[in-house]
Amino acid sequence: MFGECHAHFAMDGVNFAQAMARHANGPDEAHIRACFEAYRSRGIAFVRDGGDKYGVSQLAARIAPEYGIDYRTPIFAIHRKGGYGSIVGRAFENMREYADLVEEAAAQGADFIKIMTTGLMDFNEFGRITHFDLDAAEVREMVHIAHEQGFAVMSHTNGKRAVLAAIEAGVDSIEHGNYVDEDCIAALAESRTCYVPTATVARNLMNQGLYDEGVLARIWEASRTAIARAVEANCTVACGSDAGAVLVPHGQGTCDEYDCFAAAISDAALRDARLAEGEAFIRETFRRK
């Protein structure tokens, strides 16, 4: 089974608010162990987390060896104050503060740095991204600072303009990458950036009565098409489900994301080869040098 290249151990796949409350007075070790068991029971031996603000992934990193799982974490994500990202990390207002957060993550045992350059999809309005995009020059400096400290950069990024800016800045992976187009695919193909589409999020929300079904169907189709085009263009791709998000359970989410790739790429040998290559890239790159 492939690894999980985008998870959130702080979340439970059911209710975000309740999950966060669970960790308010310190990481819930029982929950963390249940997550690891969900992966181990499915033969998933690699997990890359997206970080959190409660110390959950930091504790998970200490527990992981007991389950035979190679677990990587940024400890917390880093976002610009006022922008999207407070649910999983720490905010900065200037580059000095950003650099300090990189150093803090390093001191706490981070394997890589995660940045938030945009908001997330609005599941009720196709094409809309919440919050604001970071300036391209700022993203370049953020990536430069992290790389100088020996860290790879995982970038939460949506929308064509922001994806192109992140690739140009040299991020090591694009997470989500919703609404990428042919220009983005071409840029990915020419770069060393890995595309982790987390397509299962919208797909699993379909037919649940939570959001506009027409919008969800369009988002899923756009993701399926993007995966197919990325593989055709020989981009580096990896399986990451955003496990912990609503209706994306730990362990099962990884299987669901693989199914999304299967829906996009009918050639099983090609699909598995590309996913294996992508996971190998993630494993090699997202560890502190």
C-alpha positions as semicolon CSV with decimal commas, in nm:
position;residue;x (nm);y (nm);z (nm)
1;M;0,000;0,000;0,000
2;F;0,119;0,353;-0,074
3;G;0,198;0,594;0,207
4;E;-0,011;0,890;0,319
5;C;0,161;1,206;0,198
6;H;-0,078;1,461;0,352
7;A;-0,245;1,395;0,688
8;H;-0,350;1,586;0,997
9;F;-0,328;1,378;1,314
10;A;-0,489;1,660;1,513
11;M;-0,812;1,610;1,318
12;D;-1,048;1,313;1,325
13;G;-1,232;1,310;0,993
14;V;-1,563;1,380;1,169
15;N;-1,590;1,719;1,337
16;F;-1,313;1,977;1,331
17;A;-1,427;2,178;1,635
18;Q;-1,465;1,871;1,852
19;A;-1,128;1,739;1,739
20;M;-0,955;2,063;1,832
21;A;-1,130;2,071;2,170
22;R;-0,992;1,725;2,235
23;H;-0,637;1,866;2,228
24;A;-0,704;2,200;2,397
25;N;-0,537;2,092;2,722
26;G;-0,263;1,893;2,554
27;P;-0,238;1,634;2,276
28;D;-0,480;1,343;2,316
29;E;-0,245;1,043;2,308
30;A;-0,530;0,793;2,274
31;H;-0,644;0,967;1,957
32;I;-0,292;0,971;1,817
33;R;-0,252;0,600;1,881
34;A;-0,587;0,529;1,717
35;C;-0,463;0,714;1,407
36;F;-0,145;0,509;1,394
37;E;-0,341;0,188;1,433
38;A;-0,568;0,291;1,145
39;Y;-0,262;0,322;0,922
40;R;-0,082;0,013;1,048
41;S;-0,392;-0,203;1,003
42;R;-0,399;-0,107;0,633
43;G;-0,030;-0,168;0,577
44;I;0,051;0,202;0,546
45;A;0,405;0,257;0,675
46;F;0,471;0,619;0,577
47;V;0,280;0,930;0,688
48;R;0,362;1,295;0,622
49;D;0,164;1,527;0,848
50;G;0,065;1,887;0,781
51;G;0,123;2,005;1,138
52;D;-0,098;2,167;1,401
53;K;-0,088;2,427;1,679
54;Y;-0,146;2,191;1,972
55;G;0,168;1,977;1,966
56;V;-0,021;1,673;1,837
57;S;0,216;1,596;1,551
58;Q;0,517;1,655;1,775
59;L;0,393;1,386;2,015
60;A;0,299;1,164;1,722
61;A;0,657;1,180;1,596
62;R;0,777;1,035;1,927
63;I;0,515;0,759;1,924
64;A;0,546;0,659;1,557
65;P;0,837;0,411;1,597
66;E;0,619;0,195;1,823
67;Y;0,394;0,134;1,520
68;G;0,671;0,084;1,268
69;I;0,562;0,395;1,081
70;D;0,794;0,650;0,921
71;Y;0,623;0,972;1,027
72;R;0,730;1,319;0,912
73;T;0,602;1,652;1,043
74;P;0,660;2,027;1,013
75;I;0,539;2,050;1,378
76;F;0,322;2,348;1,281
77;A;0,234;2,527;0,957
78;I;0,337;2,890;0,905
79;H;0,095;3,150;0,768
80;R;0,078;3,527;0,729
81;K;-0,122;3,698;1,003
82;G;-0,476;3,758;0,878
83;G;-0,444;3,489;0,613
84;Y;-0,559;3,129;0,616
85;G;-0,378;2,886;0,843
86;S;-0,457;2,960;1,206
87;I;-0,625;2,619;1,238
88;V;-0,294;2,440;1,186
89;G;-0,016;2,674;1,284
90;R;0,156;2,996;1,371
91;A;0,142;3,343;1,217
92;F;0,408;3,593;1,111
93;E;0,389;3,961;1,014
94;N;0,733;4,008;0,860
95;M;1,026;3,801;0,735
96;R;1,212;3,827;1,064
97;E;0,917;3,669;1,241
98;Y;0,891;3,406;0,970
99;A;1,260;3,320;1,007
100;D;1,214;3,294;1,384
101;L;0,928;3,047;1,332
102;V;1,146;2,837;1,103
103;E;1,409;2,828;1,376
104;E;1,145;2,739;1,634
105;A;1,015;2,456;1,419
106;A;1,371;2,330;1,383
107;A;1,424;2,339;1,758
108;Q;1,106;2,136;1,808
109;G;1,220;1,865;1,567
110;A;1,054;1,960;1,238
111;D;1,141;1,744;0,938
112;F;1,038;2,015;0,690
113;I;0,858;2,350;0,675
114;K;0,496;2,394;0,575
115;I;0,373;2,729;0,445
116;M;0,023;2,850;0,363
117;T;0,020;3,076;0,057
118;T;-0,356;3,089;-0,007
119;G;-0,688;3,007;0,151
120;L;-0,892;2,699;0,069
121;M;-1,176;2,617;-0,168
122;D;-1,526;2,746;-0,118
123;F;-1,731;2,429;-0,166
124;N;-2,038;2,634;-0,252
125;E;-1,880;2,847;-0,528
126;F;-1,669;2,686;-0,797
127;G;-1,338;2,861;-0,855
128;R;-1,345;3,071;-0,539
129;I;-1,054;3,056;-0,295
130;T;-1,100;3,201;0,053
131;H;-0,870;3,464;0,208
132;F;-0,585;3,613;0,001
133;D;-0,276;3,501;-0,189
134;L;0,067;3,584;-0,055
135;D;0,281;3,805;-0,273
136;A;0,504;3,604;-0,507
137;A;0,820;3,781;-0,386
138;E;0,730;3,700;-0,027
139;V;0,680;3,333;-0,112
140;R;1,022;3,324;-0,279
141;E;1,185;3,465;0,033
142;M;1,001;3,219;0,258
143;V;1,118;2,927;0,049
144;H;1,471;3,063;0,036
145;I;1,489;3,098;0,415
146;A;1,362;2,743;0,471
147;H;1,597;2,595;0,213
148;E;1,892;2,780;0,364
149;Q;1,811;2,608;0,693
150;G;1,813;2,266;0,525
151;F;1,437;2,222;0,503
152;A;1,212;2,118;0,218
153;V;0,894;2,323;0,181
154;M;0,539;2,186;0,172
155;S;0,308;2,455;0,033
156;H;-0,069;2,472;0,089
157;T;-0,164;2,649;-0,233
158;N;-0,477;2,681;-0,447
159;G;-0,554;2,867;-0,769
160;K;-0,355;2,911;-1,091
161;R;-0,175;3,235;-1,001
162;A;-0,064;3,115;-0,658
163;V;0,040;2,770;-0,783
164;L;0,257;2,925;-1,054
165;A;0,414;3,161;-0,799
166;A;0,487;2,874;-0,559
167;I;0,646;2,661;-0,830
168;E;0,858;2,957;-0,943
169;A;0,961;3,010;-0,579
170;G;1,091;2,652;-0,567
171;V;0,853;2,487;-0,321
172;D;0,913;2,114;-0,296
173;S;0,546;2,017;-0,298
174;I;0,214;2,176;-0,388
175;E;-0,065;2,059;-0,160
176;H;-0,422;2,064;-0,295
177;G;-0,344;2,280;-0,599
178;N;-0,710;2,316;-0,687
179;Y;-0,794;2,486;-1,016
180;V;-0,456;2,424;-1,177
181;D;-0,463;2,462;-1,556
182;E;-0,239;2,368;-1,848
183;D;0,010;2,643;-1,761
184;C;0,041;2,503;-1,409
185;I;0,083;2,148;-1,539
186;A;0,356;2,264;-1,777
187;A;0,534;2,448;-1,496
188;L;0,511;2,142;-1,271
189;A;0,653;1,923;-1,545
190;E;0,952;2,152;-1,585
191;S;1,014;2,176;-1,209
192;R;1,110;1,941;-0,929
193;T;0,791;2,025;-0,737
194;C;0,565;1,734;-0,637
195;Y;0,188;1,771;-0,686
196;V;-0,024;1,627;-0,401
197;P;-0,386;1,694;-0,511
198;T;-0,587;1,563;-0,210
199;A;-0,875;1,501;-0,453
200;T;-1,066;1,278;-0,215
201;V;-1,179;1,572;0,000
202;A;-1,438;1,699;-0,248
203;R;-1,522;1,352;-0,373
204;N;-1,604;1,226;-0,023
205;L;-1,823;1,529;0,045
206;M;-2,047;1,446;-0,250
207;N;-2,399;1,320;-0,176
208;Q;-2,374;1,412;0,193
209;G;-2,603;1,715;0,183
210;L;-2,334;1,943;0,324
211;Y;-2,248;2,159;0,023
212;D;-2,372;2,244;-0,325
213;E;-2,364;1,912;-0,514
214;G;-2,310;2,076;-0,851
215;V;-2,005;2,260;-0,723
216;L;-1,863;1,947;-0,562
217;A;-1,908;1,753;-0,886
218;R;-1,724;2,025;-1,081
219;I;-1,440;2,035;-0,826
220;W;-1,401;1,658;-0,840
221;E;-1,402;1,654;-1,219
222;A;-1,144;1,933;-1,227
223;S;-0,923;1,737;-0,986
224;R;-0,961;1,414;-1,183
225;T;-0,868;1,593;-1,505
226;A;-0,569;1,765;-1,341
227;I;-0,435;1,433;-1,211
228;A;-0,465;1,274;-1,554
229;R;-0,293;1,566;-1,726
230;A;-0,018;1,580;-1,464
231;V;0,065;1,215;-1,515
232;E;0,051;1,253;-1,894
233;A;0,296;1,542;-1,864
234;N;0,531;1,335;-1,646
235;C;0,488;1,558;-1,340
236;T;0,587;1,419;-1,001
237;V;0,268;1,322;-0,816
238;A;0,199;1,164;-0,477
239;C;-0,093;1,016;-0,284
240;G;-0,206;1,239;0,001
241;S;-0,568;1,256;0,112
242;D;-0,578;1,541;0,367
243;A;-0,668;1,267;0,617
244;G;-0,844;1,410;0,920
245;A;-1,053;1,651;0,712
246;V;-1,429;1,596;0,735
247;L;-1,524;1,259;0,584
248;V;-1,160;1,169;0,520
249;P;-1,076;0,915;0,792
250;H;-0,720;0,831;0,880
251;G;-0,609;0,517;0,701
252;Q;-0,917;0,489;0,483
253;G;-0,849;0,833;0,337
254;T;-0,526;0,705;0,182
255;C;-0,718;0,425;0,013
256;D;-0,979;0,675;-0,106
257;E;-0,711;0,900;-0,256
258;Y;-0,563;0,606;-0,442
259;D;-0,912;0,540;-0,581
260;C;-0,918;0,900;-0,707
261;F;-0,595;0,836;-0,895
262;A;-0,745;0,513;-1,030
263;A;-1,046;0,708;-1,158
264;A;-0,811;0,948;-1,334
265;I;-0,556;0,701;-1,471
266;S;-0,687;0,371;-1,609
267;D;-0,341;0,224;-1,673
268;A;-0,268;0,061;-1,336
269;A;0,100;-0,003;-1,410
270;L;0,157;0,359;-1,509
271;R;-0,046;0,487;-1,213
272;D;0,141;0,279;-0,958
273;A;0,480;0,357;-1,108
274;R;0,417;0,732;-1,092
275;L;0,284;0,715;-0,737
276;A;0,581;0,507;-0,628
277;E;0,817;0,762;-0,782
278;G;0,633;1,047;-0,613
279;E;0,637;0,884;-0,273
280;A;1,008;0,809;-0,309
281;F;1,062;1,179;-0,383
282;I;0,861;1,281;-0,077
283;R;1,047;1,037;0,147
284;E;1,386;1,152;0,026
285;T;1,313;1,525;0,012
286;F;1,101;1,589;0,321
287;R;1,361;1,524;0,585
288;R;1,600;1,777;0,726
289;K;1,934;1,775;0,549
